[in-house]
């Protein structure tokens, strides 16, 4: 059975598609914001770990120097 597409049905379909694309666009923007926050947190934690490792290595080298 073939459906007829009137102007009002096409307008309704267009509105529904626009609404769907707007929701997807909103979801993508929200996801990008969350990824940016997560990336910033990972950089901060990684920097803290590197600083702690450098401090530990300095302490070990200092301890070794005093034992010679």
C-alpha contacts under 8 A as a table, 3 or more apart, distances in Angstrom:
res1	aa1	res2	aa2	distance
5	X	9	X	5.95
5	X	10	X	6.36
6	X	9	X	5.20
6	X	10	X	6.23
7	X	10	X	5.10
7	X	11	X	6.06
8	X	11	X	4.98
8	X	12	X	6.10
9	X	12	X	5.02
9	X	13	X	6.14
10	X	13	X	5.02
10	X	14	X	6.05
11	X	14	X	4.99
11	X	15	X	6.18
12	X	15	X	5.11
12	X	16	X	6.21
13	X	16	X	5.12
13	X	17	X	6.11
14	X	17	X	5.14
14	X	18	X	6.09
15	X	18	X	5.05
15	X	19	X	6.12
16	X	19	X	5.05
16	X	20	X	6.17
17	X	20	X	5.01
17	X	21	X	6.15
18	X	21	X	5.12
18	X	22	X	6.06
19	X	22	X	5.05
19	X	23	X	6.24
20	X	23	X	5.14
20	X	24	X	6.29
21	X	24	X	5.02
21	X	25	X	6.03
22	X	25	X	5.00
22	X	26	X	6.11
23	X	26	X	5.06
23	X	27	X	6.13
24	X	27	X	5.04
24	X	28	X	6.13
25	X	28	X	5.16
25	X	29	X	6.23
26	X	29	X	5.16
26	X	30	X	6.24
27	X	30	X	5.11
27	X	31	X	6.10
28	X	31	X	4.99
28	X	32	X	6.11
29	X	32	X	5.13
29	X	33	X	6.32
30	X	33	X	5.13
30	X	34	X	6.32
31	X	34	X	5.07
31	X	35	X	6.11
32	X	35	X	5.06
32	X	36	X	6.11
33	X	36	X	5.10
33	X	37	X	6.31
34	X	37	X	5.10
34	X	38	X	6.16
35	X	38	X	5.00
35	X	39	X	5.99
36	X	39	X	5.08
36	X	40	X	6.18
37	X	40	X	5.17
37	X	41	X	6.25
38	X	41	X	5.08
38	X	42	X	6.16
39	X	42	X	5.09
39	X	43	X	6.25
40	X	43	X	5.20
40	X	44	X	6.29
41	X	44	X	5.10
41	X	45	X	6.15
42	X	45	X	5.17
42	X	46	X	5.90
43	X	46	X	5.05
43	X	47	X	5.97
44	X	47	X	5.12
44	X	48	X	6.19
45	X	48	X	5.04
45	X	49	X	6.22
46	X	49	X	5.09
46	X	50	X	6.19
47	X	50	X	5.11
47	X	51	X	6.13
48	X	51	X	5.10
48	X	52	X	6.10
49	X	52	X	5.03
49	X	53	X	6.08
50	X	53	X	5.04
50	X	54	X	6.16
51	X	54	X	5.13
51	X	55	X	6.16
52	X	55	X	5.04
52	X	56	X	6.10
53	X	56	X	5.02
53	X	57	X	6.13
54	X	57	X	5.11
54	X	58	X	6.15
55	X	58	X	5.09
55	X	59	X	6.19
56	X	59	X	5.05
56	X	60	X	6.18
57	X	60	X	5.06
57	X	61	X	6.06
58	X	61	X	5.11
58	X	62	X	6.00
59	X	62	X	5.02
59	X	63	X	6.12
60	X	63	X	5.05
60	X	64	X	6.12
61	X	64	X	5.00
61	X	65	X	6.08
62	X	65	X	5.07
62	X	66	X	6.38
63	X	66	X	5.30
63	X	67	X	6.45
64	X	67	X	5.20
64	X	68	X	6.64
65	X	68	X	5.60
